[in-house]
């Protein structure tokens, strides 16, 4: 288990910070086509036409979703002549990953029962 997913207890303040840190990611990835595109890009750099063919969406929708992902900072673009290639921005992902891992780690879920 990596350090970001360690089972140490979180303080309530850390839990609130983690929730705020992952909110943009969950908001952007809550759209199924954006999640599919992001998933494709985890396999390596692709151009719009590759993404269109892989997920069966028209170019204008693929471009729209890429724009949202790029604006949120989760992907980056690289121009090579007339082509633009997209890839996951590992820097942004590495900043969000620890909070995401802590937030969804079952080891952090307390089983304490309370009575009113």
C-alpha positions as CSV (number, residue, x, y, z in Angstrom):
1,X,0.0,0.0,0.0
2,X,1.5,3.4,-0.9
3,X,2.0,6.2,1.5
4,X,-1.1,8.1,0.2
5,X,-3.3,5.2,1.0
6,X,-1.9,4.5,4.5
7,X,-4.4,3.5,7.2
8,X,-3.5,6.2,9.7
9,X,-6.5,8.0,11.1
10,X,-7.5,11.4,9.6
11,X,-8.4,14.4,11.7
12,X,-11.8,15.9,10.9
13,X,-10.1,18.9,9.5
14,X,-8.1,16.7,7.1
15,X,-11.3,15.0,6.0
16,X,-12.8,18.3,5.1
17,X,-9.7,19.4,3.2
18,X,-9.6,16.1,1.4
19,X,-13.3,16.5,0.4
20,X,-12.6,20.0,-0.9
21,X,-9.5,18.8,-2.8
22,X,-11.3,16.1,-4.7
23,X,-14.5,18.0,-5.4
24,X,-13.2,19.4,-8.8
25,X,-12.1,16.0,-9.9
26,X,-15.4,14.3,-9.0
27,X,-17.4,17.2,-10.6
28,X,-15.5,16.9,-13.9
29,X,-15.4,13.1,-14.0
30,X,-19.1,12.8,-13.0
31,X,-19.8,13.1,-16.8
32,X,-19.5,9.6,-18.2
33,X,-17.9,10.6,-21.5
34,X,-15.3,12.7,-19.8
35,X,-14.4,9.8,-17.5
36,X,-14.1,7.5,-20.6
37,X,-11.8,10.1,-22.3
38,X,-9.7,10.4,-19.2
39,X,-9.5,6.7,-18.9
40,X,-8.3,6.4,-22.5
41,X,-5.7,9.1,-21.9
42,X,-4.2,7.2,-19.0
43,X,-3.0,4.7,-21.6
44,X,-1.0,7.5,-23.3
45,X,-1.2,10.5,-25.5
46,X,-4.0,10.7,-28.2
47,X,-5.3,13.1,-30.8
48,X,-9.0,14.0,-31.1
49,X,-9.5,11.6,-34.0
50,X,-8.1,8.7,-32.0
51,X,-10.5,9.5,-29.1
52,X,-13.4,9.9,-31.5
53,X,-12.8,6.4,-33.0
54,X,-12.4,4.8,-29.6
55,X,-15.5,6.2,-27.9
56,X,-17.8,6.8,-30.9
57,X,-18.5,10.5,-30.2
58,X,-18.5,13.2,-32.9
59,X,-15.5,15.6,-33.0
60,X,-17.4,18.6,-31.6
61,X,-18.4,16.6,-28.4
62,X,-14.9,15.2,-28.0
63,X,-13.4,18.6,-28.3
64,X,-15.9,20.0,-25.8
65,X,-15.1,17.3,-23.2
66,X,-11.3,17.8,-23.8
67,X,-11.8,21.5,-23.2
68,X,-13.5,20.9,-19.8
69,X,-10.8,18.4,-18.8
70,X,-8.1,20.7,-19.8
71,X,-9.6,23.8,-18.1
72,X,-9.9,21.8,-14.9
73,X,-6.2,20.9,-15.3
74,X,-6.5,17.2,-15.5
75,X,-5.1,16.9,-19.1
76,X,-2.6,18.8,-21.1
77,X,-2.3,19.5,-24.8
78,X,0.8,19.4,-27.1
79,X,0.8,20.7,-30.6
80,X,2.8,19.0,-33.3
81,X,2.3,20.6,-36.7
82,X,-1.4,20.6,-37.4
83,X,-2.1,17.9,-34.8
84,X,-2.9,18.4,-31.1
85,X,-2.2,15.5,-28.7
86,X,-3.8,15.2,-25.3
87,X,-2.4,13.4,-22.2
88,X,-3.1,13.2,-18.5
89,X,-1.4,16.0,-16.5
90,X,0.5,13.9,-14.0
91,X,1.3,16.9,-11.8
92,X,-2.3,17.7,-11.2
93,X,-3.2,14.1,-10.7
94,X,-0.4,13.7,-8.2
95,X,-1.7,16.6,-6.2
96,X,-5.3,15.2,-6.1
97,X,-4.4,11.5,-5.6
98,X,-3.5,11.5,-1.9
99,X,-6.7,13.2,-0.9
100,X,-8.8,11.0,-3.2
101,X,-7.1,7.9,-1.8
102,X,-7.6,9.0,1.8
103,X,-11.3,9.8,1.1
104,X,-12.1,6.5,-0.4
105,X,-9.9,4.2,1.7
106,X,-12.2,1.8,3.6
107,X,-9.6,1.7,6.4
108,X,-10.6,5.3,7.3
109,X,-14.3,4.4,7.6
110,X,-15.2,4.2,11.3
111,X,-17.6,1.5,12.5
112,X,-18.5,3.4,15.7
113,X,-22.2,3.3,16.4
114,X,-23.9,6.2,18.1
115,X,-27.1,6.5,19.9
116,X,-29.1,9.7,20.2
